[in-house]
Amino acid sequence: MNIIFFEDNSRDNLLPLTFTRPVADLRVGITTIKEKWELLFNTKGSFITQDYLSVKFPKNICADNLLINGSLIPNNSLFNSINSLSINECLKYNEKIIAVRLDEKGVDNFCFTNTDSYNIITLDTESDIISIENPWDIFSYNGKVIEYDFQMITKGRTSASVSSTNTVLGAENLFVEEGAYIECAIINATTGSVYIGKDAEVMEGSIIRGPFVLCEHSGLKLGAKIYGPTTIGPHSKVGGEVNNSVIQGYSNKGHDGFLGNSVLGEWCNIGADSNNSNLKNNYAEVKLWSYTKQRFVKTGLQFCGLIMADHSKCGINTMFNTGTVVGVSANIYGSGFPRNYVPSFSWGGASGFVDYNIKAVFEVAEKVMQRRGIAFDQTEQDILNHIYAETVANRK
C-alpha cells in the first residue's frame, strides 16, 4: 500500500521546527515519525506538505493510497486500525483525522478540514494516542517513544559486544549496532533502554543514564554527562551535560555547558560553555512563543528549555533563559540573556538584533553542510529564501 503523510494544524503549532521539514520528518525517539510508519508498513512514504518544501519532500500518488496524519506516533493497535481501512474510509479520534484511504482522484481533492465525503470510523477515546502537537511534546514524549522504537528496531536481533573497559548496568536494555566504538564509559540502562547507532562513538569518561539514543555516525565527547530521556540524531557531536533533550541531527554541542528539556534542529551549533535554563526561579509554569497565537502561551510544564530551529548558531558563553524559542538561521552571541523569542534570520544578542544577510546565510550553510558531505543546492537555497521572506514581519 502507498502511504502519504499529511499535515493538519499541528504543523503551524510546531513552528519554527517545521519551517524546514514536514511534521512527519521530525525525530522523536530513535527514528523520525515517517521512518516508524515505514518500518511497520515495510514501504517508503511520501508527503503532502507546504508548496515550498515539496521539491525536497515530494508526493507520490498511486491507485490506492493511505494518508496518515504526520503528527502521530504509531503503535500496534493504531497500525491495525489504519491498515484495515477501505477506500474512502476515514479514521478519526476526538475530531482529529488519523488516516484516510483514497484513490488517486481522492488524494488530489484531499483537505484535512473537509471530511463530508468520507465514511467516518471513530477510534475509542481510551485509545493510547501520542500526537506531536507542540515543540515541547518532542522531549516530553521522548522517553516513551524511545522504548517503543527500541523494541521495534531490536526485535529478533543481537547487539554487538561491548568492551570490558565499560561499566554497564542493565545490559539487557543496551543495544549497540555494528561499527560503534565505546570505551571506558558508564552506561546505566536500568532506568531506560540505551541504543547506540552504527559507527557512533562514545568517548572515554562519558556517563549515560537511559533512556538514551545516539544515532549513526554521532559522538559523545570526553566526559559527557547524559540524562535520559535524550536523543542525539545522526552526524552530531555532543559534550557537556544534557538532560531530556532531542537533537534532530547534523548538529553540534561539542563542549561543556548545559542543555535541558530542549529541542535542536539540524545544522545547529552551540558554542562552548553555553547554557540554557529549564526552570524558572519562581518554579512557575513556563510559557513559550507561539507562531499561531503571536504571543507566549502556557506549556503546562515546569521544565522547558530551548527550542532552536535549523541552521541557527550561538557563540561561546551564550545564556538562554527558560522557554526560549530561536527561529531558522539565527546567529546569537554576546553577554547577557537574549530575549525569549529570537526571530528567524536574526543576528545579535541581548543588546539587540539586526537582519542576518541572506547571502551570508547561504555562505555559512554551504560550508557547514559540506563538512558532512551534503550539498547546499538550489533546493536548499529556495527553502531558506522562502522562509526569509515569510518571516520578514517577525523581525520588524
N, C-alpha and C positions, 0 to 999 in steps of 0.2 A: 504494500500500500504506500502511496506517495504521501509524505507528511509535510505540512507547511505551517510555520509558526506565525501567528498574527499577534497584533498588539491592541490593547484597549487603553483605558485612561491611565493605567499604571505606567505607561511609557513616559508621560509628562510628569508624573509624580516622582519618577526615578531620575529625572534630570538633576545634575549635569552628566551623570554616568552614561545616560542613553543618548546624549548628543552624538556620540561617535559609534554606536552599535545598537542593534535591536535588543529588546529585553531578553530574548532567549539566548543571546550571546554573552550574558553576564555569568561570571563564575561564582557558584555557591557550592561549598563542599569541595570535592575533588575536581569535578568537571564543570563545564558550562551547562546551563539548563538544556540547551539543544542537544549536547552530547549525551545527556542522561536518557532522553527520549529516543535518540538514535540507537543507543545500546539496547533498549527494550524492544524496539521495532526492527532492529537489525537492518537499518536502511539509513540513507542520508536524507536530511531535511533541508528545506529552503525557507525563505522569509517573505512575508508581506510586511513591508516596513516603510519608513519615510522615503519619499522620492529621491532625495539627495544621497541616501545610503544604498539605493537599490542596485547600483553598479557593483559595489563591493559585496553586497548581500542580496543576490538575485533571487527571483521567484521561479520555481519550476512547477508547471501545471501539467497534470496528466488527466486521463479519463476518469479516474477515481482518486479523490483527494481527501485526506483527513487534516482539517485545520485545527491546530492545538493552540490554546492561549499560551503565549510565550512566558508568562509570569509564573506558571505553575511548576512546582517541583513534583515529579512523578512518584507514585508508589504503586504497588502491585494491584491494589483494588481499583485505583483510578485508571491504570492501564487497561484492566479488563473491561471497565465500563466504557472507555473510549473505543477500544478495539471492537466492541460488539455493536457499534453504531451502524445503521444502514444509511443509504443515500438519502439526504435531506433531513436526517435526524440531528437534533441539536441537544447537547448535554449542558445543563445549567446548574449552578449552585448559588443560592442566595442572589439571584438575578444576574450573576456573572456568567458569561459564556465560557464554558470549559473547553468544548470542542464541537465541531460540526463536520459532517461528512457530505461532500459536494462533488458534483460532476464539474467538467471544465467550465461550462457556462455559469454554474453556480459560484465558482471561485471568482470569475470576472465581476460578478454582481455583489460579492460579499461585502457587508458592512456590519461591524460588531454591534452597532446601535439598533439594527433592524432585524428582528428575528420572526417577523409576522408570517413569513412563508415557510417556516420550518416546523417539523413535528418535534415538540419540546419534550425532553425527558429530564426530570429533576432529580438531582442527587440528594440522598438523605442528608439532612442538616447536621447529623452527627458524624459525617464523613471527615476523615483526618486530612484536610486540605491545607497545604502550605503554599501560599501565594506571595511572591515578592512584589510588594506594592510600593515600598518606600526604601530609600537608600539604607536606612538603619536595619531593615529586615535582613539584609545580606549578612551582617555579622550576628544579628540576633538569632537567626535560624541556622547559622553555620554549623554548630555542633551536631544538631540532629541530622542535617543533610550529609555531613561527613560520614556519620555512622551508616546511613543508607547507601551512599556511594561505595564505602569500604566493603560492605557485604556484596554488592553487585560486582565490583571490579575484581575482588579477590576470590570469589566463589570457585571452588574446584582447582585453585592454583596454589603453588608452593612458593613461599617467599625465598628470595636469595638469602644466603647466610650472612651473618653479621660477625665482624671481627671480635675476638675475645678482649680487645682493648676497651670495648664499650661496656657500660653498665646498663642493663636492660631490665626493667620491671614490667611484668605483663607481656612477655614475649609472644603470647598467642594473639595479641592485638596489634602486633607490629608486622607490617608487610613492606618489604624492600624489593624494588624492581632491579633487574639486571643492570649492571653498569654503575650503580650508585656506590659512593665512597663515603664510609662513616668510620671515623677513628676517634678514640678517647672521648666519647660523648656519653652523656647520661640521658637515657630515654625512659620516661615513665608512661607506659601505655595502660596502666591500671585505671587511669582517670578518663580514658577515651582512646579510640584507635589512632594509630600513627601510620601514615602512608608516606613512603619515600620513593619518589618517581625515578624513572630511568635516567641514568647519568647525572643524578643530583649529587651534591656534596655537602656533608655535614663536617665542618672543620673541628679540630680539637678543642675541647673545653666547652662545647655547646651543651646546653641543658634544655631538654624538651619535655613538656608536660602535655599529654594529649587531652582532647583530640587535636591532631595536627596533620597538616598536609604540606609536603614540599614537592612541587611538581617537577617535571622533567627539566633537566639542564639548569636547575636553580641551585643556590648555595646558601648555607648559613656560614657566616664569618666566625673567626675565632672567638670563643666565649659568649656566643649569642645566648640570650635567655628568652625562651618562648613559652608563653602560657596559652593553652587552648581555651576555646576553640579558635584555631588560627589556620588560615590557608595562604600559602605563598605560591602564586601561579608560576607558569613556566618562564624560564630565562630571566630569573630575578635573583638579586643578591641582597641578603638581609643580615644585619648585625644589630647589636644593642639589645634592648628589651622590647618585646612585642607581646601584646595581650589581646585576645579575642578580636582579631583583625583579618581582613581579606584583601590580598593584593592580587589584582586581576591577572597580571603577568607583565613581563618585559619592563619591570620597574625595579629601582634600587633604593634600599635604605641600608647602606653598607657600613654604617658607623654607629657608635654609641648614641644613645638618645632613646626616648620612649615613644611608642606608637600603640595606642589602645582604643578599643571599641571603634575601629575606623575602617574605611574602605579606600583603597588607592586604585586608580585605573591603570591603564598601560602607559608606558613611556614616561613615567613619573620618576623624579629623583628627589630624595630627602637629604639635605645637607647634614654634615657631621654635627653631632650634639644637638640636633633639633628635637623638640619635644611637643607633644600635644597634651592638653588637659582633657580628661574624660569624665571629670566630676567637678561640679560647681562647688565653690567654697561653702555655700549655704545648703548644699545637698538637695537643691531644688530640681524639679523636672527640667530636662534640657529641651530647649527649642532649637529648631533647625530651619534654615531658609528654604522656602517652598517656591519653586518657579511657577506653579499654577496659581497659588494664592498671592504671590508677590509680597510676601511678608514672612516673618518667623512663625512657625507652627509648633504645637506641642508634639513631642515624640512619645510621651508616656514612659520615657526612660530616665533613670538617674545617671546612668553611664552612657555617654555618647561623645565620641571624639571628633575625628577629622574625616570629611568626605572630599576626596580630591579626584577630579576628572582627568582624562588622558592628557599627556604631554605637559602637565604642569610640574614645576620645579620650585624648590626653596633653597636658599643659601644656608650657610652654616649658622648654628645657634638660633634658628628661627623658632619662635614660640607661637603655637596655635592655641587659642582659647577653646574652652569647651563648646562643642557643637559648631565647628567651623566648616563652611562649605566653600570649596575652591572650584571654579569652573575649568573649562578646557584651556590649556596652553597659557596658564598664568605663570609669572615669574616673581617670586616673593623673596624679599631679603631685608636686612637691616634689624636694628634693635627694637624692642617693644612688641606688643601684640598687634598684628594686623587685624582689621575688622573681621567679624564672624562670617561675612559673606564677601567673597572675592570674585567679581565677575570674570567671565572668560576673556582671555587676551588682555589681562591687566598686568602692569609692570610696576613694582614698588613694594611698599610695606606700610608700617604704622604711620609714617608721615604723609601717606597718600599714594595714589596710583595714577598712571598715565596709560594710554593705549600702547600695547605691545605691537610694534610694526609687523605687519603680516609677512613681509619679505624676510625679516629676521626670524620669525616663527618657522618659516619654511627651511631656512638655513640650519637652524638647530635641529629640527625634526629629521632632516636628511642625514645629518651627522650621527644622531642618536640611533636611528633605525639601521643605518649602515653598519654600526658596531654589532648588530645582531644578524647581519646578513640579509636584511629586508629592505627592499627599495621603497623610497618615498616617491611614489609615482604620481601621475596626474590624477588618478582616482583619489588618493590620499589628499592631494592639494585641493581638489574640488570640494571634498568634505569639509576641510578646515575653512576654506573660503566661504562656504555656505554658513557655517556656524559663526564665523566672524561677522558676517552681515546680519545674521539673525539676532545676535546679541549686542548690537550697537547700542540700543536703548538702555541696556543694563549698565553699560559703562558710563552713561551720562549721569 
